[in-house]
Amino acid sequence: MSMAKDVTTYTLKQALAARVDDHIEIAVEAEDGTTFKIRASSEQLDALTGDLETILDGDAAGDDA
């Protein structure tokens, strides 16, 4: 994935997801009040879910040590 040098990081306040036609939209609100939507395919979200599960499983393994 290519990362732009001017990336802004937001702290998540809440997120909601909905299926819209042939894609999924995630509405995001940051703690500073910034809101935006992410539009993604099911395949993209499956890949993201896999990444998040790997991260969370690694955190859980570290907690057991």
Backbone as XML, in Angstrom:
<?xml version="1.0"?>
<chain id="A" units="angstrom">
  <residue number="1" name="MET">
    <atom name="N" x="0.847" y="-1.181" z="0.000"/>
    <atom name="CA" x="0.000" y="0.000" z="0.000"/>
    <atom name="C" x="0.887" y="1.236" z="0.000"/>
  </residue>
  <residue number="2" name="SER">
    <atom name="N" x="0.550" y="2.171" z="-0.845"/>
    <atom name="CA" x="1.297" y="3.418" z="-0.928"/>
    <atom name="C" x="0.757" y="4.408" z="0.099"/>
  </residue>
  <residue number="3" name="MET">
    <atom name="N" x="1.653" y="4.981" z="0.878"/>
    <atom name="CA" x="1.244" y="5.937" z="1.909"/>
    <atom name="C" x="1.726" y="7.328" z="1.504"/>
  </residue>
  <residue number="4" name="ALA">
    <atom name="N" x="0.816" y="8.282" z="1.476"/>
    <atom name="CA" x="1.171" y="9.667" z="1.201"/>
    <atom name="C" x="1.911" y="10.244" z="2.395"/>
  </residue>
  <residue number="5" name="LYS">
    <atom name="N" x="2.745" y="11.215" z="2.157"/>
    <atom name="CA" x="3.514" y="11.823" z="3.244"/>
    <atom name="C" x="2.657" y="12.714" z="4.127"/>
  </residue>
  <residue number="6" name="ASP">
    <atom name="N" x="1.510" y="13.159" z="3.632"/>
    <atom name="CA" x="0.669" y="14.075" z="4.392"/>
    <atom name="C" x="-0.564" y="13.373" z="4.961"/>
  </residue>
  <residue number="7" name="VAL">
    <atom name="N" x="-0.360" y="12.240" z="5.596"/>
    <atom name="CA" x="-1.445" y="11.459" z="6.182"/>
    <atom name="C" x="-1.813" y="12.053" z="7.535"/>
  </residue>
  <residue number="8" name="THR">
    <atom name="N" x="-3.111" y="12.201" z="7.773"/>
    <atom name="CA" x="-3.610" y="12.687" z="9.055"/>
    <atom name="C" x="-4.127" y="11.506" z="9.855"/>
  </residue>
  <residue number="9" name="THR">
    <atom name="N" x="-3.765" y="11.431" z="11.123"/>
    <atom name="CA" x="-4.228" y="10.362" z="12.000"/>
    <atom name="C" x="-5.342" y="10.898" z="12.889"/>
  </residue>
  <residue number="10" name="TYR">
    <atom name="N" x="-6.441" y="10.142" z="12.942"/>
    <atom name="CA" x="-7.579" y="10.496" z="13.771"/>
    <atom name="C" x="-7.802" y="9.405" z="14.801"/>
  </residue>
  <residue number="11" name="THR">
    <atom name="N" x="-8.293" y="9.752" z="15.979"/>
    <atom name="CA" x="-8.679" y="8.783" z="16.991"/>
    <atom name="C" x="-10.173" y="8.522" z="16.830"/>
  </residue>
  <residue number="12" name="LEU">
    <atom name="N" x="-10.529" y="7.259" z="16.676"/>
    <atom name="CA" x="-11.906" y="6.860" z="16.409"/>
    <atom name="C" x="-12.820" y="7.131" z="17.596"/>
  </residue>
  <residue number="13" name="LYS">
    <atom name="N" x="-13.943" y="7.779" z="17.335"/>
    <atom name="CA" x="-14.988" y="7.949" z="18.332"/>
    <atom name="C" x="-16.058" y="6.882" z="18.110"/>
  </residue>
  <residue number="14" name="GLN">
    <atom name="N" x="-16.532" y="6.754" z="16.859"/>
    <atom name="CA" x="-17.501" y="5.719" z="16.537"/>
    <atom name="C" x="-17.475" y="5.443" z="15.044"/>
  </residue>
  <residue number="15" name="ALA">
    <atom name="N" x="-17.976" y="4.267" z="14.684"/>
    <atom name="CA" x="-18.074" y="3.890" z="13.280"/>
    <atom name="C" x="-19.320" y="3.028" z="13.094"/>
  </residue>
  <residue number="16" name="LEU">
    <atom name="N" x="-19.988" y="3.236" z="11.983"/>
    <atom name="CA" x="-21.175" y="2.468" z="11.631"/>
    <atom name="C" x="-21.002" y="1.955" z="10.207"/>
  </residue>
  <residue number="17" name="ALA">
    <atom name="N" x="-21.527" y="0.760" z="9.929"/>
    <atom name="CA" x="-21.393" y="0.175" z="8.600"/>
    <atom name="C" x="-22.761" y="-0.150" z="8.020"/>
  </residue>
  <residue number="18" name="ALA">
    <atom name="N" x="-22.862" y="-0.028" z="6.685"/>
    <atom name="CA" x="-24.104" y="-0.360" z="5.979"/>
    <atom name="C" x="-23.770" y="-0.833" z="4.572"/>
  </residue>
  <residue number="19" name="ARG">
    <atom name="N" x="-24.566" y="-1.770" z="4.070"/>
    <atom name="CA" x="-24.416" y="-2.189" z="2.677"/>
    <atom name="C" x="-25.197" y="-1.204" z="1.812"/>
  </residue>
  <residue number="20" name="VAL">
    <atom name="N" x="-24.547" y="-0.699" z="0.768"/>
    <atom name="CA" x="-25.162" y="0.231" z="-0.167"/>
    <atom name="C" x="-24.890" y="-0.290" z="-1.576"/>
  </residue>
  <residue number="21" name="ASP">
    <atom name="N" x="-25.927" y="-0.752" z="-2.233"/>
    <atom name="CA" x="-25.803" y="-1.324" z="-3.581"/>
    <atom name="C" x="-24.768" y="-2.451" z="-3.572"/>
  </residue>
  <residue number="22" name="ASP">
    <atom name="N" x="-23.671" y="-2.293" z="-4.330"/>
    <atom name="CA" x="-22.684" y="-3.368" z="-4.472"/>
    <atom name="C" x="-21.448" y="-3.176" z="-3.591"/>
  </residue>
  <residue number="23" name="HIS">
    <atom name="N" x="-21.520" y="-2.280" z="-2.606"/>
    <atom name="CA" x="-20.368" y="-2.039" z="-1.745"/>
    <atom name="C" x="-20.837" y="-1.819" z="-0.304"/>
  </residue>
  <residue number="24" name="ILE">
    <atom name="N" x="-19.876" y="-1.657" z="0.584"/>
    <atom name="CA" x="-20.157" y="-1.394" z="1.988"/>
    <atom name="C" x="-19.590" y="-0.019" z="2.324"/>
  </residue>
  <residue number="25" name="GLU">
    <atom name="N" x="-20.359" y="0.757" z="3.062"/>
    <atom name="CA" x="-19.894" y="2.062" z="3.507"/>
    <atom name="C" x="-19.734" y="2.046" z="5.023"/>
  </residue>
  <residue number="26" name="ILE">
    <atom name="N" x="-18.611" y="2.577" z="5.483"/>
    <atom name="CA" x="-18.363" y="2.725" z="6.908"/>
    <atom name="C" x="-18.316" y="4.218" z="7.189"/>
  </residue>
  <residue number="27" name="ALA">
    <atom name="N" x="-19.270" y="4.693" z="7.984"/>
    <atom name="CA" x="-19.297" y="6.101" z="8.394"/>
    <atom name="C" x="-18.480" y="6.213" z="9.675"/>
  </residue>
  <residue number="28" name="VAL">
    <atom name="N" x="-17.531" y="7.128" z="9.681"/>
    <atom name="CA" x="-16.587" y="7.255" z="10.792"/>
    <atom name="C" x="-16.682" y="8.657" z="11.383"/>
  </residue>
  <residue number="29" name="GLU">
    <atom name="N" x="-16.658" y="8.719" z="12.713"/>
    <atom name="CA" x="-16.541" y="9.998" z="13.408"/>
    <atom name="C" x="-15.309" y="9.930" z="14.286"/>
  </residue>
  <residue number="30" name="ALA">
    <atom name="N" x="-14.446" y="10.925" z="14.157"/>
    <atom name="CA" x="-13.240" y="11.009" z="14.979"/>
    <atom name="C" x="-13.547" y="11.810" z="16.238"/>
  </residue>
  <residue number="31" name="GLU">
    <atom name="N" x="-12.672" y="11.676" z="17.234"/>
    <atom name="CA" x="-12.871" y="12.391" z="18.492"/>
    <atom name="C" x="-12.911" y="13.908" z="18.313"/>
  </residue>
  <residue number="32" name="ASP">
    <atom name="N" x="-12.234" y="14.424" z="17.285"/>
    <atom name="CA" x="-12.232" y="15.877" z="17.068"/>
    <atom name="C" x="-13.451" y="16.352" z="16.284"/>
  </residue>
  <residue number="33" name="GLY">
    <atom name="N" x="-14.388" y="15.431" z="15.973"/>
    <atom name="CA" x="-15.604" y="15.787" z="15.251"/>
    <atom name="C" x="-15.521" y="15.595" z="13.750"/>
  </residue>
  <residue number="34" name="THR">
    <atom name="N" x="-14.352" y="15.286" z="13.218"/>
    <atom name="CA" x="-14.206" y="15.023" z="11.794"/>
    <atom name="C" x="-15.028" y="13.797" z="11.428"/>
  </residue>
  <residue number="35" name="THR">
    <atom name="N" x="-15.789" y="13.878" z="10.344"/>
    <atom name="CA" x="-16.565" y="12.737" z="9.879"/>
    <atom name="C" x="-16.207" y="12.442" z="8.428"/>
  </residue>
  <residue number="36" name="PHE">
    <atom name="N" x="-16.253" y="11.178" z="8.066"/>
    <atom name="CA" x="-15.998" y="10.769" z="6.690"/>
    <atom name="C" x="-16.552" y="9.379" z="6.474"/>
  </residue>
  <residue number="37" name="LYS">
    <atom name="N" x="-16.645" y="8.969" z="5.209"/>
    <atom name="CA" x="-17.100" y="7.628" z="4.865"/>
    <atom name="C" x="-15.999" y="6.906" z="4.112"/>
  </residue>
  <residue number="38" name="ILE">
    <atom name="N" x="-15.948" y="5.620" z="4.358"/>
    <atom name="CA" x="-15.051" y="4.734" z="3.628"/>
    <atom name="C" x="-15.933" y="3.823" z="2.801"/>
  </residue>
  <residue number="39" name="ARG">
    <atom name="N" x="-15.673" y="3.729" z="1.517"/>
    <atom name="CA" x="-16.413" y="2.852" z="0.622"/>
    <atom name="C" x="-15.491" y="1.697" z="0.244"/>
  </residue>
  <residue number="40" name="ALA">
    <atom name="N" x="-15.955" y="0.462" z="0.457"/>
    <atom name="CA" x="-15.098" y="-0.691" z="0.210"/>
    <atom name="C" x="-15.913" y="-1.866" z="-0.329"/>
  </residue>
  <residue number="41" name="SER">
    <atom name="N" x="-15.222" y="-2.764" z="-1.025"/>
    <atom name="CA" x="-15.852" y="-4.005" z="-1.488"/>
    <atom name="C" x="-15.796" y="-5.033" z="-0.360"/>
  </residue>
  <residue number="42" name="SER">
    <atom name="N" x="-16.588" y="-6.061" z="-0.491"/>
    <atom name="CA" x="-16.561" y="-7.151" z="0.490"/>
    <atom name="C" x="-15.173" y="-7.773" z="0.569"/>
  </residue>
  <residue number="43" name="GLU">
    <atom name="N" x="-14.504" y="-7.897" z="-0.568"/>
    <atom name="CA" x="-13.170" y="-8.490" z="-0.595"/>
    <atom name="C" x="-12.168" y="-7.627" z="0.175"/>
  </residue>
  <residue number="44" name="GLN">
    <atom name="N" x="-12.267" y="-6.323" z="0.022"/>
    <atom name="CA" x="-11.360" y="-5.429" z="0.750"/>
    <atom name="C" x="-11.594" y="-5.538" z="2.253"/>
  </residue>
  <residue number="45" name="LEU">
    <atom name="N" x="-12.856" y="-5.619" z="2.657"/>
    <atom name="CA" x="-13.150" y="-5.725" z="4.086"/>
    <atom name="C" x="-12.764" y="-7.095" z="4.641"/>
  </residue>
  <residue number="46" name="ASP">
    <atom name="N" x="-12.871" y="-8.149" z="3.832"/>
    <atom name="CA" x="-12.397" y="-9.466" z="4.262"/>
    <atom name="C" x="-10.901" y="-9.421" z="4.551"/>
  </residue>
  <residue number="47" name="ALA">
    <atom name="N" x="-10.135" y="-8.766" z="3.680"/>
    <atom name="CA" x="-8.689" y="-8.643" z="3.883"/>
    <atom name="C" x="-8.397" y="-7.829" z="5.140"/>
  </residue>
  <residue number="48" name="LEU">
    <atom name="N" x="-9.118" y="-6.737" z="5.333"/>
    <atom name="CA" x="-8.930" y="-5.911" z="6.524"/>
    <atom name="C" x="-9.274" y="-6.687" z="7.786"/>
  </residue>
  <residue number="49" name="THR">
    <atom name="N" x="-10.361" y="-7.439" z="7.748"/>
    <atom name="CA" x="-10.764" y="-8.258" z="8.901"/>
    <atom name="C" x="-9.672" y="-9.263" z="9.244"/>
  </residue>
  <residue number="50" name="GLY">
    <atom name="N" x="-9.093" y="-9.884" z="8.227"/>
    <atom name="CA" x="-8.000" y="-10.825" z="8.466"/>
    <atom name="C" x="-6.812" y="-10.157" z="9.127"/>
  </residue>
  <residue number="51" name="ASP">
    <atom name="N" x="-6.459" y="-8.954" z="8.662"/>
    <atom name="CA" x="-5.356" y="-8.201" z="9.269"/>
    <atom name="C" x="-5.658" y="-7.890" z="10.733"/>
  </residue>
  <residue number="52" name="LEU">
    <atom name="N" x="-6.879" y="-7.433" z="11.000"/>
    <atom name="CA" x="-7.249" y="-7.068" z="12.377"/>
    <atom name="C" x="-7.258" y="-8.294" z="13.291"/>
  </residue>
  <residue number="53" name="GLU">
    <atom name="N" x="-7.745" y="-9.420" z="12.800"/>
    <atom name="CA" x="-7.739" y="-10.641" z="13.609"/>
    <atom name="C" x="-6.317" y="-11.062" z="13.949"/>
  </residue>
  <residue number="54" name="THR">
    <atom name="N" x="-5.406" y="-10.948" z="12.988"/>
    <atom name="CA" x="-4.010" y="-11.286" z="13.237"/>
    <atom name="C" x="-3.419" y="-10.376" z="14.307"/>
  </residue>
  <residue number="55" name="ILE">
    <atom name="N" x="-3.698" y="-9.089" z="14.220"/>
    <atom name="CA" x="-3.196" y="-8.138" z="15.214"/>
    <atom name="C" x="-3.771" y="-8.455" z="16.590"/>
  </residue>
  <residue number="56" name="LEU">
    <atom name="N" x="-5.083" y="-8.656" z="16.668"/>
    <atom name="CA" x="-5.729" y="-8.923" z="17.956"/>
    <atom name="C" x="-5.299" y="-10.260" z="18.542"/>
  </residue>
  <residue number="57" name="ASP">
    <atom name="N" x="-5.118" y="-11.267" z="17.685"/>
    <atom name="CA" x="-4.626" y="-12.565" z="18.171"/>
    <atom name="C" x="-3.216" y="-12.433" z="18.729"/>
  </residue>
  <residue number="58" name="GLY">
    <atom name="N" x="-2.400" y="-11.593" z="18.098"/>
    <atom name="CA" x="-1.041" y="-11.353" z="18.597"/>
    <atom name="C" x="-1.064" y="-10.644" z="19.928"/>
  </residue>
  <residue number="59" name="ASP">
    <atom name="N" x="-1.990" y="-9.699" z="20.092"/>
    <atom name="CA" x="-2.125" y="-8.995" z="21.382"/>
    <atom name="C" x="-2.561" y="-9.959" z="22.458"/>
  </residue>
  <residue number="60" name="ALA">
    <atom name="N" x="-3.484" y="-10.871" z="22.154"/>
    <atom name="CA" x="-3.987" y="-11.833" z="23.128"/>
    <atom name="C" x="-2.872" y="-12.799" z="23.526"/>
  </residue>
  <residue number="61" name="ALA">
    <atom name="N" x="-2.033" y="-13.188" z="22.580"/>
    <atom name="CA" x="-0.915" y="-14.079" z="22.888"/>
    <atom name="C" x="0.069" y="-13.395" z="23.809"/>
  </residue>
  <residue number="62" name="GLY">
    <atom name="N" x="0.285" y="-12.104" z="23.611"/>
    <atom name="CA" x="1.184" y="-11.345" z="24.487"/>
    <atom name="C" x="0.630" y="-11.202" z="25.882"/>
  </residue>
  <residue number="63" name="ASP">
    <atom name="N" x="-0.700" y="-11.147" z="26.015"/>
    <atom name="CA" x="-1.333" y="-11.041" z="27.326"/>
    <atom name="C" x="-1.170" y="-12.327" z="28.141"/>
  </residue>
  <residue number="64" name="ASP">
    <atom name="N" x="-1.072" y="-13.473" z="27.447"/>
    <atom name="CA" x="-0.953" y="-14.770" z="28.118"/>
    <atom name="C" x="0.458" y="-15.007" z="28.655"/>
  </residue>
  <residue number="65" name="ALA">
    <atom name="N" x="1.430" y="-14.272" z="28.142"/>
    <atom name="CA" x="2.828" y="-14.490" z="28.544"/>
    <atom name="C" x="3.132" y="-13.965" z="29.926"/>
  </residue>
</chain>
